[in-house]
């Protein structure tokens, strides 16, 4: 069986579904190929900043999500060694202020805006080829069928098949990993709409209230888990956090972890693509490119991974809708617009994480001195400004002539 589609998107994660929706907004037909049998809703939550909310408003779903989640009003960072706390206010962000949202709810809200059968589940790609002498990309699928397309967009995550085909280098390990989870308090958790972060020797953790009953939490550092069984066992991961890694943390933090729903707890290494590969690597080839984590995986230290993926979707759809002559040139414009932005986010996130967790080796005391006396006062406020980015709007949908 052979199909022909204007645009094929690989991966039905946040980047893939948002890109399909953005293309729909400008009148471009697309299909999303997803290897799972349903939407990949694993993971508990992510924090969306003003830049993400601007993109979601462009996609037409911002209001729906804003009505569910509280705006985060303050960020408190407590040094567990010195006992000092520094605060950053988000009150002036207005309606665009940061909110922590369920990943599942975000993904389903985006997907529900798409026409039925836009997403094809249980679809595995076995090969990607370019037609000789034609601007057509040919996908061979595991079931023996063939899909041809004018544009192929890889939104298939950290280990992207499309990124590998392009020749992008593999993401690298930051040397840190993170545990994340979601705690539920049916009678109410009692926290204000404020984020609390804690930094110590080589570790960083946080509590992020999502609404009146749920709190998203994380713990990151050089978390050495040698036992493969523990990595896959949520109960044992939870016990490691409470009894080992965070045993000296405030009781409020430990209580939140204790109330976690086991199904939401995950452990994962923190990976990123080196920024020079994003700037100068093979991020596009003719009418093939990447978006989201397939393009720019980054550590979560600025909470910009999901936000940047939403930006990608708007910029990509705008470039295709305002064509300059060929799909290849349109995708090249998209890459040129995005690469410096996302390379900066990757760098800022990595530096932020390394500094806040005190570095390593002989320089640890110097990094701690810089973190405690300079970073939070002068550097971090500048890094936080990346959330004020505006990805722009989409052109009006062009009606096809009969």
C-alpha positions as CSV (number, residue, x, y, z in Angstrom):
1,X,0.0,0.0,0.0
2,X,1.2,3.5,-0.8
3,X,0.1,6.8,0.6
4,X,1.0,10.4,-0.3
5,X,0.9,13.2,2.2
6,X,1.8,16.9,2.1
7,X,3.6,16.8,5.4
8,X,4.5,13.8,7.6
9,X,5.4,14.3,11.2
10,X,7.2,11.5,13.1
11,X,6.3,11.3,16.8
12,X,3.1,12.2,18.6
13,X,4.7,13.9,21.6
14,X,4.2,17.6,22.4
15,X,6.3,18.8,19.5
16,X,4.6,16.5,17.0
17,X,1.0,17.1,18.0
18,X,1.6,20.9,18.4
19,X,3.2,21.0,14.9
20,X,0.2,19.2,13.4
21,X,-2.2,21.6,15.0
22,X,-0.1,24.7,13.9
23,X,-0.1,23.4,10.3
24,X,-3.8,22.8,10.5
25,X,-4.3,26.4,11.6
26,X,-2.6,27.6,8.3
27,X,-4.4,25.2,6.1
28,X,-1.6,22.6,5.6
29,X,-2.6,18.9,5.8
30,X,-0.3,16.6,7.8
31,X,-0.3,13.2,9.3
32,X,1.5,12.1,12.5
33,X,3.2,8.7,12.7
34,X,3.5,7.3,16.2
35,X,5.1,4.0,17.0
36,X,3.2,3.6,20.3
37,X,-0.4,2.2,20.3
38,X,-1.7,5.4,22.0
39,X,-0.6,8.9,23.0
40,X,2.6,8.7,25.0
41,X,1.4,10.3,28.3
42,X,4.1,9.1,30.5
43,X,5.7,11.7,32.8
44,X,3.9,13.7,35.5
45,X,4.1,17.4,34.7
46,X,6.1,20.2,33.2
47,X,6.2,23.9,33.9
48,X,5.2,26.3,31.1
49,X,6.5,29.8,31.0
50,X,5.1,32.9,29.2
51,X,6.8,32.0,25.9
52,X,4.9,28.7,25.9
53,X,1.6,30.3,26.8
54,X,2.0,32.7,23.9
55,X,2.5,29.7,21.6
56,X,-0.5,27.9,23.1
57,X,-2.6,31.0,22.6
58,X,-1.6,31.0,18.9
59,X,-2.6,27.3,18.7
60,X,-6.0,28.2,20.2
61,X,-5.8,26.1,23.4
62,X,-4.2,28.5,25.9
63,X,-7.4,29.5,27.6
64,X,-8.6,25.9,28.1
65,X,-5.4,25.1,30.0
66,X,-5.1,28.4,31.9
67,X,-8.5,27.7,33.5
68,X,-7.2,24.5,35.1
69,X,-3.9,25.5,36.6
70,X,-2.8,28.2,39.0
71,X,-0.2,30.8,38.1
72,X,3.1,30.4,40.0
73,X,3.6,33.7,41.9
74,X,7.0,33.2,43.5
75,X,10.2,31.1,43.3
76,X,12.1,30.5,46.6
77,X,15.5,28.9,46.4
78,X,16.9,27.7,49.8
79,X,20.5,26.8,50.4
80,X,20.4,23.8,52.7
81,X,23.9,24.4,53.8
82,X,23.7,28.1,54.8
83,X,20.0,28.2,55.4
84,X,19.6,31.3,53.3
85,X,16.7,31.8,50.9
86,X,16.5,34.0,47.8
87,X,13.2,34.8,46.1
88,X,12.1,35.8,42.6
89,X,8.6,37.2,41.9
90,X,6.5,36.3,38.8
91,X,3.5,38.5,39.8
92,X,4.1,41.0,37.0
93,X,3.8,38.2,34.4
94,X,0.0,38.6,34.5
95,X,-2.1,36.0,32.6
96,X,1.1,34.7,30.9
97,X,2.6,33.7,34.3
98,X,4.2,30.3,34.7
99,X,2.0,27.3,35.5
100,X,2.9,23.6,36.0
101,X,0.6,21.4,33.9
102,X,0.0,17.7,33.6
103,X,1.8,16.4,30.6
104,X,-1.1,14.1,29.8
105,X,-3.6,17.0,29.9
106,X,-1.5,19.2,27.6
107,X,-0.9,16.4,25.1
108,X,-4.6,15.4,25.0
109,X,-5.8,19.0,24.7
110,X,-3.6,19.5,21.7
111,X,-4.6,16.2,20.1
112,X,-8.3,16.8,20.6
113,X,-8.1,19.8,18.2
114,X,-6.9,17.6,15.4
115,X,-9.2,15.9,12.9
116,X,-9.8,12.2,13.5
117,X,-7.2,9.8,12.1
118,X,-4.5,12.6,11.9
119,X,-2.4,10.4,14.2
120,X,-1.6,6.9,13.0
121,X,-0.6,4.7,16.0
122,X,1.5,1.5,16.0
123,X,3.5,2.8,13.0
124,X,7.2,1.9,12.9
125,X,9.6,3.3,10.3
126,X,12.1,0.9,8.9
127,X,13.8,3.3,6.4
128,X,13.9,6.9,5.1
129,X,14.9,7.6,1.5
130,X,14.9,10.5,-1.0
131,X,13.5,10.0,-4.4
132,X,16.1,10.5,-7.1
133,X,15.5,13.7,-9.0
134,X,12.3,14.5,-7.0
135,X,11.7,16.6,-3.9
136,X,9.9,13.6,-2.3
137,X,10.9,11.7,0.9
138,X,9.9,8.0,1.0
139,X,9.2,6.2,4.3
140,X,9.1,2.5,4.4
141,X,7.1,1.1,7.3
142,X,7.3,-2.2,9.2
143,X,4.0,-3.4,7.9
144,X,5.3,-3.1,4.3
145,X,3.4,0.0,3.4
146,X,5.1,3.1,1.9
147,X,4.4,6.8,2.6
148,X,5.6,9.6,0.3
149,X,5.7,13.2,1.4
150,X,6.9,16.7,0.4
151,X,8.1,17.5,3.9
152,X,9.2,15.2,6.7
153,X,9.5,16.6,10.3
154,X,11.1,14.5,13.0
155,X,9.5,15.1,16.4
156,X,10.4,11.7,17.7
157,X,12.3,12.7,20.8
158,X,15.7,12.1,22.3
159,X,16.6,9.1,20.1
160,X,15.1,10.4,16.9
161,X,15.2,8.2,13.8
162,X,14.9,11.3,11.7
163,X,17.8,13.1,13.5
164,X,19.9,10.0,13.0
165,X,19.1,9.9,9.3
166,X,20.1,13.6,9.0
167,X,23.4,12.8,10.7
168,X,23.0,14.8,13.9
169,X,25.3,13.6,16.7
170,X,23.7,11.6,19.5
171,X,22.7,13.5,22.7
172,X,25.3,13.4,25.5
173,X,24.9,12.5,29.2
174,X,25.2,15.6,31.5
175,X,26.5,13.4,34.3
176,X,23.3,14.0,36.2
177,X,19.9,12.4,36.4
178,X,16.5,13.3,37.9
179,X,13.6,11.7,39.7
180,X,10.2,13.2,39.2
181,X,6.8,12.5,40.6
182,X,3.4,13.8,41.4
183,X,1.8,13.9,44.9
184,X,-1.9,14.1,45.5
185,X,-3.5,15.5,48.7
186,X,-7.3,15.0,48.4
187,X,-8.0,17.4,51.3
188,X,-5.6,20.0,50.0
189,X,-1.8,20.4,50.3
190,X,-1.8,23.8,51.9
191,X,1.0,25.3,49.9
192,X,0.8,28.8,48.4
193,X,1.1,29.2,44.6
194,X,4.9,29.3,44.9
195,X,7.8,27.1,43.8
196,X,10.3,26.0,46.5
197,X,13.7,24.8,45.4
198,X,16.4,23.4,47.6
199,X,20.1,23.3,46.7
200,X,22.9,21.4,48.6
201,X,26.2,19.7,47.8
202,X,25.7,18.5,44.3
203,X,21.9,18.1,44.5
204,X,18.9,20.3,43.6
205,X,15.2,19.6,44.3
206,X,11.9,21.3,44.2
207,X,8.2,21.4,44.9
208,X,5.8,22.9,42.4
209,X,2.1,23.2,43.4
210,X,-0.1,22.6,40.3
211,X,-3.6,23.2,41.8
212,X,-5.1,22.9,45.3
213,X,-4.6,19.2,45.6
214,X,-1.5,18.2,43.5
215,X,2.2,19.0,43.8
216,X,4.8,18.2,41.2
217,X,8.3,17.4,42.7
218,X,11.7,16.6,41.4
219,X,15.2,15.7,42.7
220,X,18.3,15.9,40.5
221,X,22.0,15.3,40.9
222,X,24.6,12.7,40.3
223,X,22.3,9.9,41.3
224,X,24.2,6.8,41.0
225,X,21.9,3.8,40.5
226,X,23.8,0.7,39.6
227,X,21.0,-1.7,40.1
228,X,18.9,-1.9,36.9
229,X,16.0,-3.3,38.9
230,X,15.8,-0.1,41.1
231,X,15.6,2.1,37.9
232,X,12.4,0.3,36.9
233,X,10.8,0.0,40.3
234,X,9.0,3.1,41.4
235,X,8.6,2.0,45.0
236,X,12.4,1.5,45.3
237,X,13.1,4.8,43.6
238,X,10.8,6.6,46.1
239,X,12.5,4.9,49.0
240,X,15.9,5.9,47.7
241,X,14.8,9.6,47.6
242,X,13.3,9.5,51.1
243,X,15.8,7.4,52.9
244,X,19.1,8.3,51.1
245,X,19.3,11.2,48.7
246,X,16.9,13.6,50.4
247,X,16.9,12.3,54.0
248,X,18.1,15.6,55.4
249,X,15.7,17.8,53.4
250,X,12.8,19.7,55.0
251,X,9.9,17.7,56.3
252,X,7.5,19.4,53.8
253,X,9.6,18.0,50.9
254,X,9.8,14.5,52.3
255,X,6.0,14.5,53.0
256,X,5.3,15.4,49.4
257,X,7.5,12.6,48.1
258,X,5.8,10.2,50.5
259,X,2.4,11.1,49.1
260,X,3.5,10.4,45.5
261,X,1.4,8.2,43.3
262,X,3.9,5.4,42.3
263,X,2.7,5.4,38.6
264,X,4.0,9.0,38.2
265,X,7.5,8.4,39.6
266,X,10.3,8.3,37.0
267,X,14.1,8.2,37.0
268,X,16.0,9.3,33.9
269,X,19.5,10.6,33.0
270,X,19.6,14.2,31.9
271,X,20.7,14.4,28.3
272,X,21.4,17.3,25.9
273,X,22.7,17.9,22.4
274,X,25.8,20.0,22.3
275,X,25.0,23.5,21.2
276,X,27.5,23.6,18.4
277,X,25.8,20.6,16.8
278,X,22.6,22.6,16.8
279,X,24.3,25.6,15.3
280,X,26.4,23.9,12.7
281,X,25.2,20.3,12.5
282,X,22.9,18.6,10.0
283,X,19.6,19.9,11.3
284,X,17.9,19.8,7.9
285,X,18.4,18.2,4.5
286,X,16.2,19.3,1.7
287,X,12.6,18.9,2.9
288,X,13.5,17.0,6.1
289,X,14.1,18.6,9.5
290,X,13.5,18.1,13.2
291,X,11.7,19.8,16.1
292,X,11.4,19.5,19.8
293,X,13.7,17.0,21.6
294,X,14.7,15.5,18.2
295,X,16.2,18.9,17.5
296,X,17.4,20.4,20.8
297,X,17.3,18.1,23.8
298,X,18.3,20.0,26.9
299,X,18.6,19.6,30.7
300,X,15.5,20.7,32.6
301,X,17.2,23.4,34.6
302,X,15.4,26.3,32.9
303,X,12.2,24.3,32.4
304,X,12.4,25.2,28.7
305,X,12.3,21.8,26.9
306,X,8.5,21.7,26.4
307,X,8.3,25.5,25.9
308,X,10.8,25.4,23.1
309,X,9.0,22.6,21.4
310,X,5.8,24.7,21.3
311,X,7.8,27.6,19.9
312,X,9.1,25.3,17.2
313,X,5.6,24.3,16.1
314,X,4.5,27.9,15.5
315,X,7.7,29.0,13.7
316,X,7.7,25.9,11.5
317,X,4.1,26.3,10.4
318,X,4.6,30.0,9.7
319,X,7.7,29.3,7.5
320,X,5.7,26.7,5.5
321,X,2.7,28.9,5.2
322,X,4.7,31.9,4.0
323,X,6.6,29.9,1.4
324,X,9.6,31.5,-0.5
325,X,9.6,29.0,-3.4
326,X,10.2,25.5,-2.1
327,X,9.7,23.4,1.0
328,X,13.4,22.9,1.3
329,X,14.0,26.7,1.5
330,X,11.1,27.1,3.9
331,X,12.5,24.5,6.3
332,X,15.9,26.2,6.0
333,X,14.3,29.4,7.2
334,X,12.8,27.6,10.1
335,X,16.2,26.2,11.2
336,X,17.9,29.6,10.8
337,X,15.3,31.2,13.0
338,X,15.4,28.5,15.7
339,X,19.0,27.4,16.0
340,X,20.5,30.4,17.9
341,X,17.5,30.5,20.2
342,X,17.6,26.9,21.2
343,X,21.4,26.7,21.3
344,X,21.2,29.5,23.9
345,X,18.6,27.6,25.9
346,X,20.7,24.4,25.9
347,X,23.8,26.4,27.1
348,X,21.8,28.4,29.7
349,X,20.2,25.2,31.1
350,X,23.4,23.3,31.3
351,X,25.3,26.1,33.0
352,X,22.4,26.8,35.4
353,X,22.2,23.2,36.4
354,X,26.0,22.8,36.9
355,X,26.3,26.0,39.0
356,X,23.3,25.3,41.1
357,X,24.5,21.8,41.9
358,X,28.0,23.1,42.9
359,X,30.0,21.7,40.0
360,X,32.4,18.9,40.8
361,X,36.0,18.1,41.6
362,X,38.5,20.5,43.0
363,X,36.5,23.6,41.9
364,X,33.4,22.8,43.9
365,X,34.1,25.4,46.6
366,X,34.7,28.1,44.0
367,X,31.5,27.2,42.2
368,X,29.5,27.3,45.5
369,X,31.0,30.7,46.3
370,X,29.9,32.0,42.9
371,X,26.5,30.4,43.1
372,X,25.7,31.7,46.6
373,X,27.0,35.2,46.1
374,X,26.7,36.1,42.4
375,X,24.6,33.6,40.4
376,X,21.2,33.9,42.1
377,X,21.6,37.7,42.5
378,X,22.8,38.7,39.0
379,X,23.1,35.8,36.6
380,X,19.9,33.8,37.2
381,X,17.5,36.7,36.8
382,X,19.1,37.2,33.3
383,X,18.7,33.6,32.4
384,X,15.1,33.7,33.5
385,X,14.5,36.4,30.9
386,X,14.5,33.7,28.2
387,X,10.9,33.0,29.2
388,X,9.8,36.3,27.7
389,X,10.5,35.3,24.1
390,X,7.7,35.7,21.6
391,X,7.6,33.2,18.8
392,X,5.1,35.3,16.8
393,X,1.8,34.5,15.2
394,X,0.5,32.5,12.3
395,X,-0.8,33.9,9.0
396,X,-4.5,33.6,8.3
397,X,-5.5,30.3,6.8
398,X,-5.7,30.4,3.1
399,X,-8.9,28.9,1.7
400,X,-8.2,26.6,-1.3
401,X,-9.9,27.7,-4.5
402,X,-12.4,25.2,-5.9
